[in-house]
Amino acid sequence: MKKILTSLALIGLVAAGTAAIAAEEEHNAAAPTHFPINEPKEMSWSFTGPFGTYDKAQLQRGLKVYKEVCSACHSMNLVAFRTLSDLGYSEAQIKSLAATYTIHDGPNDAGDMFDRPGKPSDHFPAPFPNVEAAASANGGAAPPDMSLLAKARGVERGFPQFVFDIFTQYDAGGPDYIHSLLTGYDQTPPAGMVIPEGTHYNPYFMSGVSLKMPKPLSDGQVTYDDGAPQTVDQYSRDVASFLAWAAEPHMEDRKKTGFRVLAFLLLFGALIYMTKRRVWADVAH
């Protein structure tokens, strides 16, 4: 009888422990303590790795997405129109594109500010005159500048991932995060989770359960001329690639320089070794 009671007690403890763990998991799902809730999905990008290069067609599509969607709220104060030549645009095309923007300039000789068409030397103008106006128009949260967003955003990868990243040279945390965020709006929050009014649930947001920015992209929103899929996933890939280029436009030159330096060091090391063998060949040791 004693054994039976002991067995029943153990079964009860196991059941209670299981129920407690399940309740804790349910509570954690409704009230997470770390963000993002979901890890960003690791994507395949043409520009990652030691041999990576930018896909100019993708960058041009990403620029189109930025112009038609993102530029309504986000600035790119550090990107000049003339740098778009890296995307394959001609000087005439860049002049034409810059002229479609209105630049608030001045003062003139009379001391007045004035508006003029953009020039290739200008930077992408901000959609709002100042940060306060941007915050006021967006529910109190000013949209961040996108010039360096692909480098400024990125989720820390814990052990053992960061160890593998050393050997794989993983450097796409920003683009991965941007893509996951833009494609993560259609998910349903866990039962019991409280979403603040005026915000939108996104499990990939790195600062909370929700954010002020509503879902910015939808299928068919931007028309592509090269036959690429007009889907949220493709838009997100393209604009993330464009922002990666904006944050590091000289990446390809940097990699080429690095390979030249490595080749020089290998050749120099070989010459030093052969010189040493030649100079000390007749010296008794």
Number of C-alpha atoms within 10 A of each C-alpha: 6 7 8 9 10 11 12 12 12 12 12 12 12 12 12 12 12 12 12 12 12 12 12 12 13 15 15 14 16 16 15 15 11 12 15 20 17 14 17 24 15 14 14 10 17 13 18 16 14 14 11 13 15 20 16 16 14 22 25 20 24 23 23 20 23 23 14 13 15 17 19 12 18 21 21 21 15 16 20 17 18 18 16 21 12 14 18 14 16 13 13 10 14 19 18 15 16 22 15 11 16 14 19 14 13 13 10 9 7 7 8 9 11 11 10 12 15 22 20 20 14 17 20 22 20 18 14 16 10 10 14 13 13 20 15 11 14 14 12 12 15 20 17 14 15 22 21 20 19 24 18 11 15 18 16 10 13 8 8 8 11 14 11 11 12 10 8 12 12 15 15 21 20 22 29 25 25 26 25 25 20 24 22 18 19 12 10 10 17 13 11 11 15 13 14 12 8 11 14 18 24 26 24 26 24 21 12 17 25 23 18 17 16 14 16 12 19 14 13 12 15 19 16 15 7 9 7 13 13 15 16 19 16 18 29 22 25 25 25 30 31 28 25 25 24 24 19 15 18 11 17 17 11 12 16 13 12 13 14 12 12 12 12 12 12 12 12 12 12 12 12 12 11 11 12 11 11 11 9 10 10 8 7 5 5
